[in-house]
Amino acid sequence: MIASLTSPASPRPSPARPGDDEDRPDRPRVTELRLSAFAGHRRASFPLGPLTLFAGPSGCGKTSALRAYEALARLGGGDGLAEVFPDPVACVPERARPDAQRRRGFRIGCTADGPEGPVRLDVAVQAEPDLRIVGERLAADGLVLLETALRDPSRRQVQAAWHTAGQASVTRAPLPDDRLGTALLPLRVAGKTDGQRRVLAAAEQMVVALRSVFACDPAPDRMRAPVPTGSGRLLGGCDNLAEVLRRTRAECGQRHARLVAAVRAGCAGPVADVLAEPLADGTVRAVLDRGDGIRTELGRLGDGELRYVALALVLLTGPGVLELDPAGEVPAALQTLTVLADGLDRGLDPGQRGELLRLAARMCERGHIRLVGAVSDASWVAGTDGITVVHVNYPSLK
């Protein structure tokens, strides 16, 4: 059974302290992930800070939490339901029983903070017998700004009602059942009344908070071979690391110098530079310049070193270099890139883990990037300031 979407509004956050985020604008950001019923999670709520680590043993649900976050991000970017959930039945809680109409589904949601205060989004998805959004709620300060519901299962649409505060308190209209209504509101709401403008501002805050997400899980086996030149945008598996290195070295010497320093701290042997060498066949390969006339192909490095180099590059670049679709109509100064890194510590030795964590903390503190990672054990981060550690357990493991 798909339950109704009911939840109290979150309290407004405390005002920012002077100097927070280097006096930048209050960028929209996701501060809570809710998995009311998703895969092995039930009634789960996870706080998200600038640098958040999901920790727990294998099978506890860290990866599914990151997948739910990525799914919300893609829905916020306008992707269709079937694209976001190619295997929706896998998202249904294992013990969920179908109702009289053979319906089963799942529920996810999040809170985005920003200039409008905390804005909550909750979505109910039917996975069987047909994939569709059957309920959505956008709310702020206890006021429901958008609510949708499936009224006629024979039609591929939901009935939507949004707050207007004009002569009529709400406006009603059908919306497609395979798209997030919140992302469609700017096309449907005129913004003529205070109520409509409030709806638009809340929807924009949620969409901007969700849109700039880069899901990253470097795959060393695919990073070793030379690659053809292309767009210069880094893929989630970091397969095309070499061509991206060529671009970043040419475009920003300061960030490249930081990358070289990070690689020097986390890789064995001397490192004077990190280069991308063009080859005769038109491909390019990445190498470490040892500073004594010797160059080491990155393909000769171990899996842990390759993952470390790739993750450091991700943290030191931005939306223009990573393969994602940020909100192009919103100035970059108002956006925050969120990196989702499953298995953040996989293959890394203690020294590499520490260096990567310090780099992530520095970049997150500056305010233009957020990191949500999954680790098997977070004991090694104890005592480090600015990190939110979320210990994940499926109900059956408690």
Salt bridges, closest charged atoms under 4 A:
ASP20 OD1 - ARG17 NH2 3.63
ASP21 OD2 - ARG27 NH1 3.20
GLU22 OE1 - ARG24 NH1 2.83
ASP26 OD1 - ARG29 NH1 2.89
GLU32 OE1 - ARG34 NH1 2.65
GLU32 OE1 - ARG120 NH1 3.88
ASP79 OD2 - ARG74 NE 3.00
ASP99 OD2 - ARG103 NE 2.72
ASP122 OD1 - ARG34 NE 3.15
ASP122 OD2 - ARG120 NH2 3.97
GLU128 OE1 - ARG104 NE 2.88
ASP141 OD2 - ARG12 NH2 2.85
ASP141 OD2 - ARG198 NH2 3.32
GLU147 OE2 - ARG137 NH2 2.20
ASP177 OD2 - ARG132 NE 2.90
ASP177 OD2 - ARG156 NE 3.07
ASP178 OD2 - ARG179 NH1 3.32
ASP194 OD1 - ARG197 NH2 2.48
ASP217 OD1 - ARG307 NH1 2.97
ASP217 OD1 - ARG346 NH1 2.92
ASP221 OD1 - ARG224 NH1 3.69
ASP239 OD2 - ARG222 NE 2.62
GLU251 OE2 - ARG247 NE 3.04
ASP273 OD2 - ARG249 NH2 2.70
ASP273 OD1 - HIS256 NE2 2.90
GLU277 OE1 - ARG285 NE 3.03
GLU277 OE2 - ARG295 NH1 2.70
GLU297 OE2 - ARG285 NH1 2.87
ASP303 OD1 - ARG224 NH2 2.95
GLU323 OE1 - ARG233 NE 3.48
GLU329 OE2 - ARG211 NH1 3.87
GLU355 OE2 - ARG358 NH2 3.21
